[in-house]
Amino acid sequence: MNSPIANRVDTIFVHVTNLERAVEWYGRLLGAAVTGEVRSPIYTFDMGEGRPGLTLDDHGFDDGYELRPLNHPLFNLSASDIQAAYDHVTELGAEIVSEIQHFPDLSEFTFKDLDGNIIAICTCFS
C-alpha cells in the first residue's frame, strides 16, 4: 500500500512553559551541550544519527496556549544502567512517578520534567 507519509519519526515534541529553563534542564538530563541560539518557540536536541530529535516547544506564537501534561509517559529515553539513570534524574530534582520496575526484557521508571510531562527511562535486555 502506498502512502504519502514516510515510515519514520523525525522529532518528538515536548511542550514546555519556559523554553530557556527547559533547554537548560534537558541539556543536563541528557548530558547534551546546548548549541546555537535558544529562541522561542522551539529548540531541538540532536539525539544521534538516524534517531528522531527531541524538540522543546513553548508555543511562543500561540496566544492563549495552555499546557496540559498527560498522565502517562510521552516517550522513553534509553539508559544502559537503570539505577544510575534513576540516581541522575533524582539529583536533577525530578518528581518520580513510578519507581524502578523490573521485567524479563526491560527495567523502567517514570518521572516528571519541570512542566509535569511524564517521561520513561528504560533499560532493555537483549
C-alpha positions as CSV (number, residue, x, y, z in Angstrom):
1,M,0.0,0.0,0.0
2,N,1.4,3.4,-0.9
3,S,1.2,6.4,1.4
4,P,2.4,10.0,1.1
5,I,3.6,9.7,4.7
6,A,7.1,8.4,5.4
7,N,7.6,5.5,7.7
8,R,9.7,7.3,10.2
9,V,9.6,9.8,13.1
10,D,11.6,13.0,12.6
11,T,11.2,14.6,16.0
12,I,9.3,14.2,19.3
13,F,7.7,17.4,20.6
14,V,7.7,18.1,24.4
15,H,5.6,21.1,25.3
16,V,7.1,23.4,27.9
17,T,6.2,26.8,29.5
18,N,9.7,28.3,29.7
19,L,12.0,27.4,26.7
20,E,15.3,28.6,28.2
21,R,14.7,26.9,31.5
22,A,13.6,23.7,29.8
23,V,16.6,23.6,27.4
24,E,19.0,24.0,30.3
25,W,17.3,21.2,32.3
26,Y,17.0,18.8,29.4
27,G,20.6,19.5,28.5
28,R,21.6,18.4,32.0
29,L,19.3,15.4,31.8
30,L,20.7,14.2,28.5
31,G,24.3,15.3,29.2
32,A,24.0,17.3,25.9
33,A,25.6,20.5,25.0
34,V,23.3,23.4,24.1
35,T,24.4,24.5,20.7
36,G,23.1,27.5,18.8
37,E,20.7,30.1,20.0
38,V,17.8,29.3,22.2
39,R,14.9,31.2,20.8
40,S,11.1,30.8,21.1
41,P,9.2,28.9,20.0
42,I,11.3,25.7,19.7
43,Y,14.7,24.2,20.4
44,T,15.7,20.7,19.1
45,F,18.3,18.4,20.7
46,D,20.0,16.1,18.2
47,M,19.5,12.6,19.6
48,G,22.0,10.9,17.3
49,E,22.3,9.8,13.7
50,G,19.2,8.0,12.4
51,R,17.2,8.9,15.6
52,P,14.4,11.4,16.0
53,G,15.2,14.8,17.5
54,L,13.8,16.0,20.8
55,T,12.0,19.3,20.2
56,L,11.0,21.5,23.1
57,D,8.2,23.9,22.2
58,D,7.0,26.8,24.3
59,H,4.2,27.8,21.9
60,G,5.6,31.4,21.9
61,F,3.4,32.3,18.9
62,D,0.2,30.6,20.1
63,D,-1.8,33.1,22.0
64,G,-3.8,31.5,24.8
65,Y,-2.0,28.2,24.7
66,E,-2.3,26.3,27.9
67,L,-0.1,23.4,28.7
68,R,-1.9,20.3,29.9
69,P,0.5,17.5,30.7
70,L,-0.7,13.9,30.1
71,N,-0.9,11.4,32.9
72,H,1.2,8.8,31.1
73,P,4.7,8.9,29.5
74,L,5.1,10.8,26.3
75,F,8.1,8.7,25.2
76,N,11.0,6.8,26.7
77,L,14.7,7.5,26.9
78,S,17.3,4.8,26.9
79,A,19.8,4.0,29.6
80,S,22.4,1.2,29.9
81,D,22.3,1.4,33.7
82,I,18.8,1.9,35.1
83,Q,20.0,2.6,38.7
84,A,22.5,5.2,37.5
85,A,19.8,6.9,35.4
86,Y,17.4,6.9,38.4
87,D,20.0,8.5,40.6
88,H,20.8,11.1,37.9
89,V,17.1,12.0,37.5
90,T,16.6,12.3,41.3
91,E,19.7,14.5,41.5
92,L,18.1,16.9,39.0
93,G,15.2,17.1,41.4
94,A,12.6,15.4,39.1
95,E,9.5,14.0,40.7
96,I,9.5,10.2,40.4
97,V,6.1,8.9,39.2
98,S,6.9,5.2,39.3
99,E,9.9,3.5,41.0
100,I,12.2,1.2,39.0
101,Q,10.3,-1.8,37.8
102,H,12.0,-5.0,36.5
103,F,10.5,-7.1,33.8
104,P,12.1,-10.1,31.9
105,D,13.0,-7.9,28.9
106,L,13.4,-4.4,30.4
107,S,13.7,-2.3,33.5
108,E,12.0,1.1,33.7
109,F,10.8,4.0,35.8
110,T,8.9,7.2,35.1
111,F,9.4,10.8,36.2
112,K,8.1,14.3,35.6
113,D,10.0,17.1,33.9
114,L,9.8,20.7,35.0
115,D,6.4,21.2,33.4
116,G,4.8,17.9,34.6
117,N,5.4,15.9,31.4
118,I,5.9,12.3,32.3
119,I,8.9,10.6,30.7
120,A,10.0,6.9,31.0
121,I,13.6,5.7,31.2
122,C,14.2,2.1,30.0
123,T,17.0,-0.3,30.0
124,C,16.3,-3.1,27.5
125,F,17.9,-6.5,27.7
126,S,18.8,-8.5,24.6
